Amino acid sequence: MTYRAPINDMLLSLNHGAGLEAAVKAGHYGDFDADITTAVLEEAGRFATDVLAPLNRVGDEHGIKLEADKVTTAPGWPDAYQRWTAAGWNAVSGPEAFGGQGLPLAINAACTEIWSASNIAFGLCPLLTLSEIEALDAHGSDELKKIYLEKLVSGEWTGTMQLTEPQAGSDVGALRTRAERAPDGSYRIKGTKIFITYGDHDMTDNIVHFVLARLPDAPAGTKGISLFLIPKFLVNADGSLGQRNDIYPSGVEHKLGMHASPTCTMTMGDSGAIGYLIGEENKGMQCMFTMMNQARLGVGLEGVGIADRAYQQALAFAQERRQGRAVGKDGNGSDPIIVHPDVKRMLMQMRALTAAARTICYATAVALDVSVRATDAKTRGLAAARGALLTPIAKAFSTDIGNEVTSLGVQIHGGMGFIEETGAAQHYRDARITPIYEGTNGIQAIDLVTRKLAANGGESVWALLDELSGIVKRVETSNDPAFGTSGAKLRDALASLERTSRWLLERVASGPNDALAGATPYLRLFGSTLGGCMLAGEALAARDLGKASGDPERYVTLARFFAENISVQAGSLEKTVMDSADAVNGADAVLLA
Amino acid sequence: MTYRAPINDMLLSLNHGAGLEAAVKAGHYGDFDADITTAVLEEAGRFATDVLAPLNRVGDEHGIKLEADKVTTAPGWPDAYQRWTAAGWNAVSGPEAFGGQGLPLAINAACTEIWSASNIAFGLCPLLTLSEIEALDAHGSDELKKIYLEKLVSGEWTGTMQLTEPQAGSDVGALRTRAERAPDGSYRIKGTKIFITYGDHDMTDNIVHFVLARLPDAPAGTKGISLFLIPKFLVNADGSLGQRNDIYPSGVEHKLGMHASPTCTMTMGDSGAIGYLIGEENKGMQCMFTMMNQARLGVGLEGVGIADRAYQQALAFAQERRQGRAVGKDGNGSDPIIVHPDVKRMLMQMRALTAAARTICYATAVALDVSVRATDAKTRGLAAARGALLTPIAKAFSTDIGNEVTSLGVQIHGGMGFIEETGAAQHYRDARITPIYEGTNGIQAIDLVTRKLAANGGESVWALLDELSGIVKRVETSNDPAFGTSGAKLRDALASLERTSRWLLERVASGPNDALAGATPYLRLFGSTLGGCMLAGEALAARDLGKASGDPERYVTLARFFAENISVQAGSLEKTVMDSADAVNGADAVLLA
């Protein structure tokens, strides 16, 4: 079962759910020609189906190898990477000054979903490169940009993000890697990093490592961290590759999934790796946040992609596999299992969760685009706040549902789902890292409550709720019976979200542990409400577009399913947030007895 | 990290949550000496910790091998199995007439949890043997019992259940394996079975296969299925082993988890395997249901066991791993992650779900015990109906939460959770089969709605709701502030469960597809409400017992957490069942577009 990019769904989501069309019409995208969107996505979809999807299983089975300080990827992978960069896919949203196509992040978000869906372990490599491009472009010196940026934009070289050390995971401030100033203005970095994605590989002839380290006189904690660019091979003045730098993969992890993506322990040895400062000394966290925000959206899109892949496979299986009879049917022979309501429910759950997460991610990308592209400062500011608010939801909601949806994919396959050759199990394994890396989903929830919600007295949340309320009003006034009880369900969900937000906002100040105890259910409440309203908005747009959207009835039913099955959880989640803090914070009596 | 059986929790659950003590006091257990319960569980716990738990990882890494028609298990496994049977563990609840100890199923249920927690792939083997003992004891001829039952009770030989064929999974009636009558009264069976757990292995010198097959003149579907006993080695008149029978493992599956448990394709060849009829011709499904009900409870207990294992490991990690500071703490150094409310929430979620599933499973076992042990026919009848009602919930709720809890276990480990050597990932992989085998959880939900709820106009459900309502009343009148809002939450949940049950009962008749569409959320609603009330009942009992229960405060806080976080979902689930049938059954517009 291969993967086909759901172009119609993606276009409706991007243009209408996520608001790209409105933003373009409002002039926030300058001279961007929206007509090319369809062509880009179709071309990306073809590449993914033809080249990347067939390598997904190969990568899982073959994995990677570390021998003599070198990592070798699975057969066919280096070639696929060359073809992918040659076709310009790494450069979609890269800065034009350095050879990028300068297309919106929103377009690239849709592409990222496609790469992740077809081959999540492959897509992970450029995802980190793109974050590095962003950070280098924003914080690097002109000289570093000149040497490295074009190669990173084209994908000729890839990037890594090196934060984690054994004692410093979520707690980045605890890192110990040391940097010393060298007389020539460069630095010598010594230490060991773990869990470094694509820390080494054979797909490119150079790798550009971004490494967090501490200067000898640095303050403790996150205020004493600096960011360094450390090339695998030093670059000569003429741009050719020079000597091998002292940064080597010293181990690779044996993981639950993502077998084709090397996760390396990186050792910078006794002589020290030669590194160059990005931004200012001791201001590395700021640069790293630039990378992380971009990467968080990227990981959210991994959740969307792997969910859609699992859905497509489960749908095909449910149409083929025959077991039992539909209610009311007589005679011999059995029906495809898709006739059974319980199977329909699982497939709808998969598709609805995926569609909602997609739009949340795309909307985040549109906000980030507008925050830098709009000509008007106020518009940029509001969009920046919107993007900041949506990023933790895009990351955590999408990856949580990625796990739920891939699990449903296994379930629909029955016994075959537990057998590795079927492929459903690989999606389930691969998806499991996404709620963990780039900031665990617990950290996203804390970020949402303590920073994003609280940032401006809740202003960003109230503004969003107003917009969503407008969508619900249009559902209600449509009087379309195909929406079922969607209007009432979404109205209730919005009310729950508003009450819960106000309660948390008060508690962030008055009882922070109460607010923290409710962070995860709050994020879920937010995602379930937001997703439901956004899908309703898409359904309304599809009705307006008529046949041009593909099939309006489909989108209305999908939105209805989401509202009646998922947004409806808001009431319970509201109670969980507000009433269970005592039980959570009194847990020591249970846990430590 | 090893496993230690939580004896105090298990005893409170068994005696008070599940009602064993009351049933014993009422005389339903005859002369059973309840004082031995603690000693049995402690001894089982020691064996599990010392012998089985250390082999769990070995089994996962080594897996099994099929060579020259023989399956070899992992190093140490045959020896552990011999020690386990020699200690009498296979015979705990076996019939005394055949060498069993005749202890209650409820005691064995607790033991099954212990075997599953310490080594789920190991525990799966005797789980099927026990089901076979039950079926043979109930339906076998005296001659077959004489030859086979004692060896199965002791565990000297193991059993298999062979239903599945490529075209016949959930739809057992579609099976094609053929049986022909032989002149000597035996049968010759030809065909291929797949997914046969422990279909072959080297832990015993014989294996007793129970195989479903079709006679040449059998009616179509499930009414034409007969059950046959097919020994791996024929048994001579003196009890010694004779010739090798024509039933061989022809393949083994490469699975997501449970690597140490061989999942075989079994081929009965051209000459036909020699088999003996169990029960009557064409009445095989009835015998198989005897096995399946027992096995379904057993699989539910696997869910409980693997959940508890994952919880214990995550708790230990959260107490050791230091990252970040607790809110309000200053100074250097970091705290164990268990100080963070979001981590506390995850651990409480794990423990509360596990505890509730445990009591639901134990209560099912008590009901099944009373249904055969009580002297009074009416009591037996009511208990049988209770056991029938609880079985699908015990199976599906417990295995669903087994997956949720093992996933939380991975999450708490952060990046380390995705690394295989940590062990959290193995639990996550192993758990994934439990919602699938012995009847998928979707089938359990359909069974609950269409057979168990509807069996007697809902009588079994109303009787249970009455009992649960009594518990809630005691919570309310306790006026113990430590219960928080538990009383109100459980009262609301019970009301949702009752309304939803009545609605479904009506729809089972008037609109079966509407009822089927709501089956899965209904089962979850049932489990969440039942579990919440049962944990509240345990907490009340712990308060009455005082220090004798270990620690009353712990159980009250745990019950409160469950009510405020999980039972509280009932309101949303009620709406899902009642309002989303149209969206589910109208899904073709979405799925088949």
Interface residues (C-beta under 8 A of the other chain):
Chain A: T164 Q167 A168 G169 S170 D171 A174 I194 F195 A220 E253 H254 K255 L256 G257 M258 L315 Q319 R322 Q323 G324 V327 G328 N332 S334 I338 H340 P341 D342 V343 K344 R345 M346 L347 M348 R351 N403 S407 V410 Q411 G414 G415 G417 F418 I419 E420 E421 A425 Y428 R429 R432 I433 P435 I436 Y437 T440 N441 G442 A445 I446 G484 T485 K489 P512 N513 L516 A517 A519 T520 P521 G550 D551 E553 R554 T557 L558 R560 F561 E564 N565 V568 Q569 A570 G571 S572 K575 T576 D579 S580 A581 D582 A583 V584 N585 G586 A587 D588 A589 V590 L591 L592 A593
Chain B: T164 Q167 A168 G169 S170 D171 A174 I194 F195 A220 E253 H254 K255 L256 G257 M258 L315 Q319 R322 Q323 G324 V327 G328 N332 S334 I338 H340 P341 D342 V343 K344 R345 M346 L347 M348 R351 N403 S407 V410 Q411 G414 G415 G417 F418 I419 E420 E421 A425 Y428 R429 R432 I433 P435 I436 Y437 T440 N441 G442 A445 I446 G484 T485 K489 P512 N513 L516 A517 A519 T520 P521 G550 D551 E553 R554 T557 L558 R560 F561 E564 N565 V568 Q569 A570 G571 S572 K575 T576 D579 S580 A581 D582 A583 V584 N585 G586 A587 D588 A589 V590 L591 L592 A593
